[in-house]
Amino acid sequence: MKFIEIKLPKCTLFLLPDELNRLLQQDPDLFAKGIKRGKGILRARQAMERNCKHTSKEAR
C-alpha cells in the first residue's frame, strides 16, 4: 500500500489515496483550491527549471 504523508505542525498524517479522496469530496471548494494551488506550484517549478537550464547554457 502506498501512503500519502501529510506533515502538520503537531503531527504527521499517513492516509491512503482513497481516504484522502473521500475527505476532499466532502468539501469540493477545498478540492478545487488544492488543484489550483498544485497547478501553480508545478508551473513555477517548471519555470525555475527552464531558467536554470537557460542560465547554465549562457555561463558556458
Secondary structure, DSSP 8 states (H G I E B T S, - for coil): ---EEEE-SS-EEEE-HHHHHHHHHT-HHHHHHHHHHHHHHHHHHHHHHHHHHHHHHHH-
